[in-house]
Amino acid sequence: MRLRTDHSKMLPDFLVYALGSRRVRQQIEQFGKTTAGNIGISGGNAKSFQIPVPPIQDQHRIVVELDAIQSQVDALKKLQAETGVELIALLPSILDRAFKGEL
């Protein structure tokens, strides 16, 4: 499904963040509930989502702040992955020293 915004009222990047918010995700999940196991949301359902729409200047500020936070999260995830790899590489030598009684 492709959603388009009126750029004079809502920034596309703001919509992306809004769709990921808890408030909107709950609405999406309500429409997605099914007993048949096939999850689908119609265009009509998508149009009925209640999304708070602040003024464009506020949307821009929010997007800039959320982009900065996302960059920090991405950097931390990368650092965590690198640290995990280093720890896995050190594990054999740590175990070797432990079994030799050197720790």
N, C-alpha and C positions, 0 to 999 in steps of 0.2 A: 504494500500500500504506500502510496506517495502522498504526503501532506504538504500543502503549500500555504504559505501565510501571505497576508496583505502586508507588505514590507513597511507600509506607513503606520501599521498598528502593532506588528510583532516581528522581531528579528528571528530568522530561521534558527540561529544558534541558541537563542533564548528558548524557542520551542523544544529543541532537542533536550536541553536541561530540564525544562518543565515536564516533559514526558517521562523523564527519569525520576521525578520527585515522588515521594511517598503518596502524596495526595492524589496525583494523577494515576500513579501505578495502581492504587486501590480501585479506581474507576475502571481502568483497563482490565484488571483481574475480574471484576464483577461481570463485565461483558464477555470475558473469555471463559467463564464457567460453563461446562457442558457435561452432560451425562454420557454422551457418545464417545468422548475422548478426542474429538476433533475440535481444536481451539481455533476460533476465527472471530474476527471483529470486522463488522461492516463499515463502510465509509460513513453511513448514517450514524452509527455508534460513535465513531471517531469525532464527528462534528458535534456530538453532544457532550464531550469532555468539558468539564468546568476547569479552566486554566486561568489563574489570576494573571492579569495583564497590566503591569505597571507602565508608566510612560516610557517612550523609546529611550530617553537618556538614562533612566534607571535600568532598563533592560541591558543597555550597552555596558553600564558599570557592573551589573551582576555577571554578565558573560565574561568580562575581563577578569573579575575576581575569581570566578569559578574556573576559568582557564588556568589562572596562576596556581590555584590549589591543585588542579588536576596535574599540572606539570610537576609540582612537588610530590604528589602521590606516585607519579610514574617514576620519578628519580629515586624515591624510597624503595619502590618495588624492585628496581634494577639493582640498587645497593643490597637489598635483602637477598636477591638471587645470587649475586656475586659472593656475598658473605657465606651463603649456604654452600656454594661450590667449594670455597676455601675450607670450610669446616669439614666437608666430606673428604677433601684431599688430606687433611691433617689427621683424620680419625685413625688410619692404620698406624701412624707413628705414635700417637697418643696411647693406643692400645698396647703397642710394643713396649713402650716405656712403663706402662702400668703393670704389665705382666713380668717385667724385669724388676719391679719394685722401685723404680726410679721416680715415681711420683709421690 
